[in-house]
Amino acid sequence: MGRRAVSRVVQRERRVIILDVAARAAVHRATVSRTLSRPQKVAPATRQRVEAAMAALGLVPNRAARVTRTGRTGTIAAIVPDITNPYFASMVRSVERRAREAEL
């Protein structure tokens, strides 16, 4: 395998990051970040460009990195004595629905 072939292999293994997407979509990295976290705050045409760049590059958002940055996991816990009991199952569904509505 020649030097060029090795170089291409190494490039393929490198993880895609926000800067790569920003360069491809011709936007600032903050716009890519905003598209991921608050898409309603990004103009539809710009959002489509960023999403197309993410898809083309195969960007997979890193949830662990988001937790580190924001300090929020998006995970809640509910301890119930018996999840098979319809009362508790209904209660957990209600908690889940309320958390989703509150964007927790």
NORMODA-V43880 format. One line per field, one symbol per residue. burial: # if it has 9 or more other ideal C-beta (glycine too) atoms within 8 Angstrom, else .. A space follows every 10 residues. Layout:
BEGIN
burial: ???
END
This chain:
BEGIN
burial: .....#..#. .....#.#.# ##.##.#.#. #####...#. .#...##.## ####..#.#. .....##... .........# ....#..##. ##..##..#. ....
END
